[in-house]
């Protein structure tokens, strides 16, 4: 089991390496361009520039979670990996990816803010998901890891639904969830919930969100324990 899990982790890492290089190259280019724009805004009245590194990273994680089902699971099964080992390896990889990306993101923001402070580029600011992320480096890592892993897990479930139930089955489930979300927004309780959590945040909420993400990922075992390489259309 141990060797197979290690082999799967190596495969997942090599498979995602190219997309990670492209993603971070683009994001770093945007950051450098943003710093240049911020420099020229010095002295301009209300010339503040805001950039969010978190939102594109979250979007990447969500897309990655969804595409993993189509790209990684069939190949892992073809090379002889057991469903149990695939489940374990993907769980470790998802959590490890969330931790590494959050550490890189938080460190990059810390270094960038130190640079802008040293050079006097006061017009540059990072846009954060939660006011808590304006705190310590460790707090940002915890929040980013939690949100990334949650997004990966939930989109991974959606990927499994579409893979096993086909476009019709996955579409029905997605449609039902969208209707529930729209109902919650119309009634106001969903917006109120998110406003309370992100405008008056508590770190305990993100610990709970991490727990939800772990539970959601645990449920995926019931999807992959009898999964085949034949995708339902």
BAKE-267118 format. One record per residue (C-alpha): chain; residue number from 1; y, z, x. Coordinates in nm, 3 decimals, always signed. Layout:
N
{cadena: A num: NUM v: Y w: Z u: X}
...
This chain:
233
{cadena: A num: 1 v: +0.000 w: +0.000 u: +0.000}
{cadena: A num: 2 v: +0.245 w: +0.098 u: +0.274}
{cadena: A num: 3 v: +0.208 w: -0.225 u: +0.471}
{cadena: A num: 4 v: +0.240 w: -0.438 u: +0.160}
{cadena: A num: 5 v: +0.554 w: -0.256 u: +0.048}
{cadena: A num: 6 v: +0.706 w: -0.299 u: +0.395}
{cadena: A num: 7 v: +0.618 w: -0.668 u: +0.386}
{cadena: A num: 8 v: +0.778 w: -0.708 u: +0.046}
{cadena: A num: 9 v: +1.093 w: -0.527 u: +0.162}
{cadena: A num: 10 v: +1.114 w: -0.764 u: +0.460}
{cadena: A num: 11 v: +1.073 w: -1.063 u: +0.228}
{cadena: A num: 12 v: +1.342 w: -0.938 u: -0.013}
{cadena: A num: 13 v: +1.579 w: -0.877 u: +0.277}
{cadena: A num: 14 v: +1.531 w: -1.217 u: +0.437}
{cadena: A num: 15 v: +1.556 w: -1.386 u: +0.097}
{cadena: A num: 16 v: +1.893 w: -1.228 u: +0.017}
{cadena: A num: 17 v: +2.039 w: -1.240 u: +0.369}
{cadena: A num: 18 v: +2.199 w: -1.584 u: +0.334}
{cadena: A num: 19 v: +2.370 w: -1.506 u: +0.002}
{cadena: A num: 20 v: +2.495 w: -1.175 u: +0.142}
{cadena: A num: 21 v: +2.649 w: -1.349 u: +0.443}
{cadena: A num: 22 v: +2.828 w: -1.598 u: +0.219}
{cadena: A num: 23 v: +2.945 w: -1.327 u: -0.020}
{cadena: A num: 24 v: +3.088 w: -1.100 u: +0.248}
{cadena: A num: 25 v: +3.245 w: -1.393 u: +0.433}
{cadena: A num: 26 v: +3.432 w: -1.494 u: +0.118}
{cadena: A num: 27 v: +3.529 w: -1.137 u: +0.036}
{cadena: A num: 28 v: +3.658 w: -1.070 u: +0.388}
{cadena: A num: 29 v: +3.856 w: -1.395 u: +0.380}
{cadena: A num: 30 v: +4.016 w: -1.288 u: +0.052}
{cadena: A num: 31 v: +4.098 w: -0.949 u: +0.202}
{cadena: A num: 32 v: +4.265 w: -1.104 u: +0.507}
{cadena: A num: 33 v: +4.461 w: -1.345 u: +0.287}
{cadena: A num: 34 v: +4.567 w: -1.055 u: +0.065}
{cadena: A num: 35 v: +4.694 w: -0.860 u: +0.366}
{cadena: A num: 36 v: +4.897 w: -1.164 u: +0.475}
{cadena: A num: 37 v: +5.049 w: -1.199 u: +0.129}
{cadena: A num: 38 v: +5.125 w: -0.827 u: +0.122}
{cadena: A num: 39 v: +5.306 w: -0.857 u: +0.455}
{cadena: A num: 40 v: +5.542 w: -1.120 u: +0.314}
{cadena: A num: 41 v: +5.605 w: -0.901 u: +0.010}
{cadena: A num: 42 v: +5.756 w: -0.626 u: +0.225}
{cadena: A num: 43 v: +6.115 w: -0.580 u: +0.118}
{cadena: A num: 44 v: +6.061 w: -0.755 u: -0.215}
{cadena: A num: 45 v: +6.153 w: -0.535 u: -0.511}
{cadena: A num: 46 v: +5.838 w: -0.424 u: -0.696}
{cadena: A num: 47 v: +5.643 w: -0.646 u: -0.459}
{cadena: A num: 48 v: +5.314 w: -0.460 u: -0.474}
{cadena: A num: 49 v: +4.985 w: -0.641 u: -0.423}
{cadena: A num: 50 v: +4.658 w: -0.512 u: -0.573}
{cadena: A num: 51 v: +4.307 w: -0.612 u: -0.474}
{cadena: A num: 52 v: +3.971 w: -0.488 u: -0.601}
{cadena: A num: 53 v: +3.668 w: -0.513 u: -0.376}
{cadena: A num: 54 v: +3.453 w: -0.329 u: -0.625}
{cadena: A num: 55 v: +3.460 w: -0.577 u: -0.915}
{cadena: A num: 56 v: +3.322 w: -0.878 u: -0.720}
{cadena: A num: 57 v: +3.057 w: -0.653 u: -0.564}
{cadena: A num: 58 v: +2.954 w: -0.526 u: -0.908}
{cadena: A num: 59 v: +2.934 w: -0.883 u: -1.039}
{cadena: A num: 60 v: +2.719 w: -0.983 u: -0.740}
{cadena: A num: 61 v: +2.480 w: -0.692 u: -0.803}
{cadena: A num: 62 v: +2.448 w: -0.778 u: -1.173}
{cadena: A num: 63 v: +2.370 w: -1.145 u: -1.099}
{cadena: A num: 64 v: +2.128 w: -1.045 u: -0.824}
{cadena: A num: 65 v: +1.939 w: -0.811 u: -1.056}
{cadena: A num: 66 v: +1.896 w: -1.088 u: -1.313}
{cadena: A num: 67 v: +1.793 w: -1.360 u: -1.067}
{cadena: A num: 68 v: +1.544 w: -1.140 u: -0.881}
{cadena: A num: 69 v: +1.290 w: -1.182 u: -1.160}
{cadena: A num: 70 v: +1.290 w: -1.561 u: -1.139}
{cadena: A num: 71 v: +1.308 w: -1.592 u: -0.761}
{cadena: A num: 72 v: +1.123 w: -1.297 u: -0.606}
{cadena: A num: 73 v: +0.851 w: -1.171 u: -0.841}
{cadena: A num: 74 v: +0.652 w: -1.497 u: -0.878}
{cadena: A num: 75 v: +0.647 w: -1.549 u: -0.502}
{cadena: A num: 76 v: +0.542 w: -1.187 u: -0.439}
{cadena: A num: 77 v: +0.252 w: -1.227 u: -0.681}
{cadena: A num: 78 v: +0.151 w: -1.561 u: -0.528}
{cadena: A num: 79 v: +0.115 w: -1.404 u: -0.182}
{cadena: A num: 80 v: -0.115 w: -1.136 u: -0.326}
{cadena: A num: 81 v: +0.114 w: -0.838 u: -0.384}
{cadena: A num: 82 v: +0.001 w: -0.595 u: -0.653}
{cadena: A num: 83 v: +0.229 w: -0.529 u: -0.949}
{cadena: A num: 84 v: +0.254 w: -0.163 u: -0.852}
{cadena: A num: 85 v: +0.370 w: -0.247 u: -0.501}
{cadena: A num: 86 v: +0.622 w: -0.498 u: -0.634}
{cadena: A num: 87 v: +0.759 w: -0.228 u: -0.863}
{cadena: A num: 88 v: +0.788 w: +0.025 u: -0.579}
{cadena: A num: 89 v: +0.931 w: -0.224 u: -0.328}
{cadena: A num: 90 v: +1.193 w: -0.357 u: -0.567}
{cadena: A num: 91 v: +1.301 w: -0.005 u: -0.665}
{cadena: A num: 92 v: +1.349 w: +0.093 u: -0.302}
{cadena: A num: 93 v: +1.525 w: -0.235 u: -0.225}
{cadena: A num: 94 v: +1.761 w: -0.213 u: -0.523}
{cadena: A num: 95 v: +1.861 w: +0.144 u: -0.438}
{cadena: A num: 96 v: +1.892 w: +0.065 u: -0.067}
{cadena: A num: 97 v: +2.106 w: -0.241 u: -0.141}
{cadena: A num: 98 v: +2.337 w: -0.035 u: -0.361}
{cadena: A num: 99 v: +2.375 w: +0.233 u: -0.093}
{cadena: A num: 100 v: +2.436 w: -0.012 u: +0.193}
{cadena: A num: 101 v: +2.689 w: -0.220 u: -0.002}
{cadena: A num: 102 v: +2.873 w: +0.093 u: -0.118}
{cadena: A num: 103 v: +2.889 w: +0.228 u: +0.238}
{cadena: A num: 104 v: +3.021 w: -0.105 u: +0.369}
{cadena: A num: 105 v: +3.272 w: -0.138 u: +0.085}
{cadena: A num: 106 v: +3.403 w: +0.218 u: +0.116}
{cadena: A num: 107 v: +3.425 w: +0.198 u: +0.495}
{cadena: A num: 108 v: +3.604 w: -0.137 u: +0.476}
{cadena: A num: 109 v: +3.857 w: +0.007 u: +0.231}
{cadena: A num: 110 v: +3.909 w: +0.312 u: +0.452}
{cadena: A num: 111 v: +3.969 w: +0.097 u: +0.761}
{cadena: A num: 112 v: +4.199 w: -0.139 u: +0.570}
{cadena: A num: 113 v: +4.414 w: +0.144 u: +0.435}
{cadena: A num: 114 v: +4.437 w: +0.295 u: +0.784}
{cadena: A num: 115 v: +4.549 w: -0.046 u: +0.913}
{cadena: A num: 116 v: +4.814 w: -0.094 u: +0.642}
{cadena: A num: 117 v: +4.947 w: +0.256 u: +0.704}
{cadena: A num: 118 v: +4.966 w: +0.198 u: +1.079}
{cadena: A num: 119 v: +5.138 w: -0.139 u: +1.041}
{cadena: A num: 120 v: +5.368 w: -0.037 u: +0.758}
{cadena: A num: 121 v: +5.229 w: -0.282 u: +0.502}
{cadena: A num: 122 v: +5.302 w: -0.049 u: +0.213}
{cadena: A num: 123 v: +5.283 w: -0.327 u: -0.048}
{cadena: A num: 124 v: +4.904 w: -0.354 u: -0.028}
{cadena: A num: 125 v: +4.692 w: -0.142 u: -0.262}
{cadena: A num: 126 v: +4.330 w: -0.129 u: -0.368}
{cadena: A num: 127 v: +4.252 w: -0.134 u: -0.739}
{cadena: A num: 128 v: +3.983 w: +0.120 u: -0.824}
{cadena: A num: 129 v: +3.746 w: +0.143 u: -1.118}
{cadena: A num: 130 v: +3.805 w: +0.516 u: -1.152}
{cadena: A num: 131 v: +4.079 w: +0.752 u: -1.032}
{cadena: A num: 132 v: +3.801 w: +0.951 u: -0.864}
{cadena: A num: 133 v: +3.759 w: +0.665 u: -0.617}
{cadena: A num: 134 v: +4.100 w: +0.741 u: -0.474}
{cadena: A num: 135 v: +3.941 w: +1.055 u: -0.332}
{cadena: A num: 136 v: +3.710 w: +1.095 u: -0.035}
{cadena: A num: 137 v: +3.493 w: +0.832 u: +0.128}
{cadena: A num: 138 v: +3.178 w: +1.009 u: +0.009}
{cadena: A num: 139 v: +3.300 w: +1.013 u: -0.352}
{cadena: A num: 140 v: +3.358 w: +0.639 u: -0.344}
{cadena: A num: 141 v: +3.011 w: +0.584 u: -0.197}
{cadena: A num: 142 v: +2.849 w: +0.793 u: -0.472}
{cadena: A num: 143 v: +3.036 w: +0.615 u: -0.752}
{cadena: A num: 144 v: +2.978 w: +0.267 u: -0.610}
{cadena: A num: 145 v: +2.608 w: +0.333 u: -0.550}
{cadena: A num: 146 v: +2.567 w: +0.461 u: -0.904}
{cadena: A num: 147 v: +2.743 w: +0.170 u: -1.072}
{cadena: A num: 148 v: +2.572 w: -0.093 u: -0.855}
{cadena: A num: 149 v: +2.222 w: +0.046 u: -0.911}
{cadena: A num: 150 v: +2.285 w: +0.079 u: -1.286}
{cadena: A num: 151 v: +2.404 w: -0.283 u: -1.310}
{cadena: A num: 152 v: +2.112 w: -0.411 u: -1.102}
{cadena: A num: 153 v: +1.862 w: -0.219 u: -1.318}
{cadena: A num: 154 v: +2.000 w: -0.325 u: -1.654}
{cadena: A num: 155 v: +2.033 w: -0.691 u: -1.556}
{cadena: A num: 156 v: +1.685 w: -0.679 u: -1.401}
{cadena: A num: 157 v: +1.553 w: -0.569 u: -1.741}
{cadena: A num: 158 v: +1.734 w: -0.860 u: -1.905}
{cadena: A num: 159 v: +1.580 w: -1.093 u: -1.648}
{cadena: A num: 160 v: +1.233 w: -0.959 u: -1.731}
{cadena: A num: 161 v: +1.297 w: -1.000 u: -2.103}
{cadena: A num: 162 v: +1.393 w: -1.365 u: -2.063}
{cadena: A num: 163 v: +1.103 w: -1.424 u: -1.823}
{cadena: A num: 164 v: +0.836 w: -1.272 u: -2.049}
{cadena: A num: 165 v: +0.976 w: -1.347 u: -2.395}
{cadena: A num: 166 v: +1.143 w: -1.678 u: -2.317}
{cadena: A num: 167 v: +1.490 w: -1.793 u: -2.406}
{cadena: A num: 168 v: +1.441 w: -1.719 u: -2.776}
{cadena: A num: 169 v: +1.306 w: -1.366 u: -2.731}
{cadena: A num: 170 v: +1.556 w: -1.270 u: -2.461}
{cadena: A num: 171 v: +1.838 w: -1.425 u: -2.662}
{cadena: A num: 172 v: +1.748 w: -1.222 u: -2.971}
{cadena: A num: 173 v: +1.752 w: -0.895 u: -2.776}
{cadena: A num: 174 v: +2.078 w: -0.987 u: -2.603}
{cadena: A num: 175 v: +2.230 w: -1.084 u: -2.938}
{cadena: A num: 176 v: +2.133 w: -0.750 u: -3.094}
{cadena: A num: 177 v: +2.287 w: -0.559 u: -2.802}
{cadena: A num: 178 v: +2.606 w: -0.766 u: -2.824}
{cadena: A num: 179 v: +2.630 w: -0.687 u: -3.196}
{cadena: A num: 180 v: +2.592 w: -0.316 u: -3.122}
{cadena: A num: 181 v: +2.864 w: -0.337 u: -2.857}
{cadena: A num: 182 v: +3.096 w: -0.524 u: -3.094}
{cadena: A num: 183 v: +3.031 w: -0.265 u: -3.365}
{cadena: A num: 184 v: +3.108 w: +0.017 u: -3.121}
{cadena: A num: 185 v: +3.431 w: -0.154 u: -3.015}
{cadena: A num: 186 v: +3.532 w: -0.218 u: -3.377}
{cadena: A num: 187 v: +3.467 w: +0.145 u: -3.472}
{cadena: A num: 188 v: +3.654 w: +0.264 u: -3.165}
{cadena: A num: 189 v: +3.396 w: +0.513 u: -3.040}
{cadena: A num: 190 v: +3.280 w: +0.288 u: -2.755}
{cadena: A num: 191 v: +3.630 w: +0.230 u: -2.619}
{cadena: A num: 192 v: +3.710 w: +0.599 u: -2.658}
{cadena: A num: 193 v: +3.397 w: +0.689 u: -2.461}
{cadena: A num: 194 v: +3.486 w: +0.464 u: -2.167}
{cadena: A num: 195 v: +3.851 w: +0.568 u: -2.172}
{cadena: A num: 196 v: +3.750 w: +0.935 u: -2.156}
{cadena: A num: 197 v: +3.505 w: +0.873 u: -1.873}
{cadena: A num: 198 v: +3.724 w: +0.653 u: -1.654}
{cadena: A num: 199 v: +4.072 w: +0.787 u: -1.727}
{cadena: A num: 200 v: +3.970 w: +1.153 u: -1.717}
{cadena: A num: 201 v: +3.660 w: +1.119 u: -1.501}
{cadena: A num: 202 v: +3.407 w: +1.374 u: -1.387}
{cadena: A num: 203 v: +3.170 w: +1.308 u: -1.101}
{cadena: A num: 204 v: +2.887 w: +1.448 u: -1.313}
{cadena: A num: 205 v: +2.911 w: +1.138 u: -1.536}
{cadena: A num: 206 v: +2.818 w: +0.915 u: -1.244}
{cadena: A num: 207 v: +2.523 w: +1.138 u: -1.157}
{cadena: A num: 208 v: +2.409 w: +1.099 u: -1.517}
{cadena: A num: 209 v: +2.464 w: +0.722 u: -1.494}
{cadena: A num: 210 v: +2.245 w: +0.714 u: -1.184}
{cadena: A num: 211 v: +1.976 w: +0.901 u: -1.378}
{cadena: A num: 212 v: +2.001 w: +0.645 u: -1.659}
{cadena: A num: 213 v: +1.967 w: +0.366 u: -1.405}
{cadena: A num: 214 v: +1.653 w: +0.526 u: -1.261}
{cadena: A num: 215 v: +1.502 w: +0.565 u: -1.608}
{cadena: A num: 216 v: +1.584 w: +0.203 u: -1.693}
{cadena: A num: 217 v: +1.420 w: +0.087 u: -1.374}
{cadena: A num: 218 v: +1.117 w: +0.304 u: -1.446}
{cadena: A num: 219 v: +1.075 w: +0.126 u: -1.779}
{cadena: A num: 220 v: +1.045 w: -0.207 u: -1.599}
{cadena: A num: 221 v: +0.695 w: -0.110 u: -1.484}
{cadena: A num: 222 v: +0.570 w: -0.174 u: -1.837}
{cadena: A num: 223 v: +0.711 w: -0.527 u: -1.808}
{cadena: A num: 224 v: +0.564 w: -0.619 u: -1.471}
{cadena: A num: 225 v: +0.225 w: -0.445 u: -1.486}
{cadena: A num: 226 v: +0.076 w: -0.755 u: -1.650}
{cadena: A num: 227 v: +0.336 w: -1.015 u: -1.554}
{cadena: A num: 228 v: +0.216 w: -1.360 u: -1.447}
{cadena: A num: 229 v: +0.369 w: -1.640 u: -1.243}
{cadena: A num: 230 v: +0.390 w: -1.852 u: -1.560}
{cadena: A num: 231 v: +0.734 w: -1.815 u: -1.716}
{cadena: A num: 232 v: +0.761 w: -1.820 u: -2.096}
{cadena: A num: 233 v: +0.991 w: -2.096 u: -2.218}
